[in-house]
Amino acid sequence: MSHPGATATDRHKVVVIGSGFGGLTATKALKRADVDVKMIAKTTHHLFQPLLYQVATGIISSGEIAPPTRMILRKQRNAQVLLGDVTHIDLANQCVTSELLGHTYVTPYDSLIIAAGAGQSYFGNDHFAEYAPGMKSIDDALELRARIMSAFEQAERSGDPARREKLLTFTVVGAGPTGVEMAGQIAELADHTLKGTFRHIDSTTARVILLDAAPAVLPPMGEKLGKKAQARLEKMGVEIQLGAMVTDVDRNGITVKDSDGSLRRIECATKVWSAGVSASPLGRDLAAQSDVEIDRAGRVKVLPDLSVPGHPNVFVVGDMAAVEGVPGMAQGAIQGGKYAANAIKAELKGADPAEREPFQYFDKGSMATVSRFSAVAKIGPVEFGGFIAWLAWLMLHLVYLVGFRRKITTLLSWTVTFLSTSRGNLYITEQQAYARTRIEELEEIAAAVQDTEKAAS
Amino acid sequence: MSHPGATATDRHKVVVIGSGFGGLTATKALKRADVDVKMIAKTTHHLFQPLLYQVATGIISSGEIAPPTRMILRKQRNAQVLLGDVTHIDLANQCVTSELLGHTYVTPYDSLIIAAGAGQSYFGNDHFAEYAPGMKSIDDALELRARIMSAFEQAERSGDPARREKLLTFTVVGAGPTGVEMAGQIAELADHTLKGTFRHIDSTTARVILLDAAPAVLPPMGEKLGKKAQARLEKMGVEIQLGAMVTDVDRNGITVKDSDGSLRRIECATKVWSAGVSASPLGRDLAAQSDVEIDRAGRVKVLPDLSVPGHPNVFVVGDMAAVEGVPGMAQGAIQGGKYAANAIKAELKGADPAEREPFQYFDKGSMATVSRFSAVAKIGPVEFGGFIAWLAWLMLHLVYLVGFRRKITTLLSWTVTFLSTSRGNLYITEQQAYARTRIEELEEIAAAVQDTEKAAS
């Protein structure tokens, strides 16, 4: 598919979908290749997702974990960054459709790397999302921060003890790394950062509940570390409820089904959902056009070389791909992105796609922070927890942050927060404080119109 | 108005409306007084407004200029911070009505300090606001940053030269300090920070237009400094159009009436409005109940002791007050807030309100930055510009920022931005990138319903 007059477009065209760990790594790995790379991403930034919980709890500013992708790739002349929401991949015609504010764009490719990631899964109950935001994007983190802070503000003004209690109950659904980190940080916020700043309420009386349908905290880290994290959280006052499945969520609370089958209700204004992931809908789009299958989480069951059956030039990497033994973590995406880029480079030099070595994941270990000065880590057979694990976690995340300046400001934010418990990023916007009601009002009018139209037709 | 059982409420009750320079200074000045202070504010933070333009252009993060007010006042045990939008002041019954998310609160006072500030004025054309946001709040700054960055992103994707030109034209209406600072920073963003990050467009070809109906730039700074600022901006490529009055603003551009009476059109996607201020509507509320008058900008014409005629216990300070010789700047609010607090303290010790010395404003001078390394300053009869003024501006703003940590991170952000031209806070949220269309859609449905209802009645 060459275009008249353009020399650049005569080169092998690689399209990369997504600017997360997978997409960014793949693009960078193609730096010296004789290709044109177009990265199409839904956001203008590369999100450093492992620190998202620190934005949601006011420790760091969102800019620190969201550098503009085009700044990172400024010097990579063969790469172009394009903002757009990819809505369709046409495997037969080798092109990608994306949309931006009412405009539709079609981008042809010779090779395609799909790294569109995953969103939160509500297991078929998508209406939970409005009341219990997930933890997948900057939007989510800022929304949750506003809800947490706003709950305290509303409680300070309320004269009704029951309403105050509801406002001061924070429920985190899902006891994986994100859930553990959020529960721990909300507890520290209430017990230390906000302590003594209210006159009518005592922020340290806030309840933080961490719920999971599974019988353990941090199941992938094993029983020993899970118990360690649980003990630490409980010492901080977090209530842990295991074998507890959420059956309903509304504005005022959640309904929980315990392992004995009984139902109970928790009144709580603020709910955080970190219970499951659902791969980008582009997986379904691929499955409709090829022999590829998707699993229950919507992830694409790729071949051992991460390609889509029948389309050796189309790779799926990161959270969107279902590959045995590869966890849904940054390392899985980074290694997958690099593998796909290397395969493209090898074939430009004449290698046969049919002879690719299968993708092999190298497990660098996993870790999760529980609170300041405490984390759990698992590196191969070695498991450890406490202060050393926390220091290791700190160092590792600092090393992986993009840019020298970001490392410095983040280190500064951490030093201040961990030593003084103060946090620099707790403001909420006026829109967050008041305008939700305007949107609710508009949604109601829109719903009423739709009802009227239905009745009329 | 004592309440049963409470000792605290038997103390003299001071209500302060607003958490800006005036309200915060007044509250702090009452620290050692035998009073109960309730500060009711629309935002949870104290906004350091002079640096808002740096948030709007990505130099600093919003957290750096928006510390939570309750953190600042944590140790002041006689002060309580309450979030709420004050909708009414009842002078006869001495109480203030505020609203927060559907709840209404009434707060009684013995003394009242009103420091609710001012919003942007569109001189009767409030519908301009949607297309040309002002520069008064964190919301405004984040919205403008998103619009500026989004315009570049859309231009990179557009194949239509006319649309690209429209997207790459940025118009700033109003050549006061904020307008000058915004125009200068948008130009630096386009010429330096974003340079080389796009492939399809050249960000340095962006047009930045600074318009004013007045015949000069920075009129209050005098002709010499105005010309200096103008020359510097023009050297940076900013087009300055004076004697140009904006008569209409829509999604795609603005209509301008020149001094010769002719009309012309500027196609531009991004518009910044910094042309005028309009005091809080609480001014009108006061005028309806007392002998006080308001001026054209909605400011309250207070007595020489900043009180409302007939209500010596009600003070209006800052941008909301019309006082001869006091400019609408931080210093006016700070000095007014301190004066009102001191008057209350003196009267608690037996002073007669009728014998108050009139408020006297001490002019500490004024300054405005034009670009990095260049500012203009006027201190009494001394006028100077260039690098020295810029350094002075830097030092002064750093000193006035709240908190040691904020001074350090801001200094770091400045060092990086001014030396390397890179900026740490340029991300836009997904909501900002895409969801505006959802709100537009809802607004349209709502408008249609209202039309139908009108037709039916």
HADDOCK unambig.tbl for C-alpha pairs under 7 A between the chains (distance, minus, plus):
assign (segid A and resid 43 and name CA) (segid B and resid 430 and name CA) 6.36 0.50 0.50
assign (segid A and resid 44 and name CA) (segid B and resid 427 and name CA) 6.45 0.50 0.50
assign (segid A and resid 44 and name CA) (segid B and resid 428 and name CA) 6.85 0.50 0.50
assign (segid A and resid 45 and name CA) (segid B and resid 427 and name CA) 6.07 0.50 0.50
assign (segid A and resid 61 and name CA) (segid B and resid 61 and name CA) 6.78 0.50 0.50
assign (segid A and resid 61 and name CA) (segid B and resid 63 and name CA) 6.91 0.50 0.50
assign (segid A and resid 63 and name CA) (segid B and resid 61 and name CA) 6.92 0.50 0.50
assign (segid A and resid 63 and name CA) (segid B and resid 424 and name CA) 5.96 0.50 0.50
assign (segid A and resid 63 and name CA) (segid B and resid 425 and name CA) 4.68 0.50 0.50
assign (segid A and resid 63 and name CA) (segid B and resid 427 and name CA) 6.56 0.50 0.50
assign (segid A and resid 66 and name CA) (segid B and resid 427 and name CA) 6.34 0.50 0.50
assign (segid A and resid 67 and name CA) (segid B and resid 427 and name CA) 6.76 0.50 0.50
assign (segid A and resid 68 and name CA) (segid B and resid 426 and name CA) 6.67 0.50 0.50
assign (segid A and resid 68 and name CA) (segid B and resid 427 and name CA) 6.07 0.50 0.50
assign (segid A and resid 70 and name CA) (segid B and resid 197 and name CA) 5.49 0.50 0.50
assign (segid A and resid 71 and name CA) (segid B and resid 197 and name CA) 6.05 0.50 0.50
assign (segid A and resid 74 and name CA) (segid B and resid 196 and name CA) 6.12 0.50 0.50
assign (segid A and resid 74 and name CA) (segid B and resid 197 and name CA) 4.63 0.50 0.50
assign (segid A and resid 80 and name CA) (segid B and resid 199 and name CA) 6.05 0.50 0.50
assign (segid A and resid 82 and name CA) (segid B and resid 157 and name CA) 6.76 0.50 0.50
assign (segid A and resid 83 and name CA) (segid B and resid 153 and name CA) 6.34 0.50 0.50
assign (segid A and resid 101 and name CA) (segid B and resid 434 and name CA) 6.21 0.50 0.50
assign (segid A and resid 138 and name CA) (segid B and resid 429 and name CA) 6.46 0.50 0.50
assign (segid A and resid 139 and name CA) (segid B and resid 429 and name CA) 5.77 0.50 0.50
assign (segid A and resid 139 and name CA) (segid B and resid 430 and name CA) 6.51 0.50 0.50
assign (segid A and resid 139 and name CA) (segid B and resid 431 and name CA) 7.00 0.50 0.50
assign (segid A and resid 153 and name CA) (segid B and resid 83 and name CA) 6.35 0.50 0.50
assign (segid A and resid 157 and name CA) (segid B and resid 82 and name CA) 6.77 0.50 0.50
assign (segid A and resid 196 and name CA) (segid B and resid 74 and name CA) 6.14 0.50 0.50
assign (segid A and resid 197 and name CA) (segid B and resid 70 and name CA) 5.50 0.50 0.50
assign (segid A and resid 197 and name CA) (segid B and resid 71 and name CA) 6.08 0.50 0.50
assign (segid A and resid 197 and name CA) (segid B and resid 74 and name CA) 4.66 0.50 0.50
assign (segid A and resid 199 and name CA) (segid B and resid 80 and name CA) 6.04 0.50 0.50
assign (segid A and resid 409 and name CA) (segid B and resid 409 and name CA) 6.71 0.50 0.50
assign (segid A and resid 424 and name CA) (segid B and resid 63 and name CA) 5.97 0.50 0.50
assign (segid A and resid 425 and name CA) (segid B and resid 63 and name CA) 4.66 0.50 0.50
assign (segid A and resid 426 and name CA) (segid B and resid 68 and name CA) 6.68 0.50 0.50
assign (segid A and resid 427 and name CA) (segid B and resid 44 and name CA) 6.45 0.50 0.50
assign (segid A and resid 427 and name CA) (segid B and resid 45 and name CA) 6.07 0.50 0.50
assign (segid A and resid 427 and name CA) (segid B and resid 63 and name CA) 6.56 0.50 0.50
assign (segid A and resid 427 and name CA) (segid B and resid 66 and name CA) 6.33 0.50 0.50
assign (segid A and resid 427 and name CA) (segid B and resid 67 and name CA) 6.76 0.50 0.50
assign (segid A and resid 427 and name CA) (segid B and resid 68 and name CA) 6.07 0.50 0.50
assign (segid A and resid 428 and name CA) (segid B and resid 44 and name CA) 6.86 0.50 0.50
assign (segid A and resid 429 and name CA) (segid B and resid 138 and name CA) 6.46 0.50 0.50
assign (segid A and resid 429 and name CA) (segid B and resid 139 and name CA) 5.77 0.50 0.50
assign (segid A and resid 430 and name CA) (segid B and resid 43 and name CA) 6.36 0.50 0.50
assign (segid A and resid 430 and name CA) (segid B and resid 139 and name CA) 6.50 0.50 0.50
assign (segid A and resid 434 and name CA) (segid B and resid 101 and name CA) 6.20 0.50 0.50
assign (segid A and resid 442 and name CA) (segid B and resid 442 and name CA) 5.90 0.50 0.50
assign (segid A and resid 442 and name CA) (segid B and resid 443 and name CA) 6.95 0.50 0.50
assign (segid A and resid 442 and name CA) (segid B and resid 446 and name CA) 6.55 0.50 0.50
assign (segid A and resid 443 and name CA) (segid B and resid 442 and name CA) 6.94 0.50 0.50
assign (segid A and resid 445 and name CA) (segid B and resid 446 and name CA) 6.18 0.50 0.50
assign (segid A and resid 446 and name CA) (segid B and resid 442 and name CA) 6.51 0.50 0.50
assign (segid A and resid 446 and name CA) (segid B and resid 445 and name CA) 6.16 0.50 0.50
assign (segid A and resid 446 and name CA) (segid B and resid 446 and name CA) 6.79 0.50 0.50
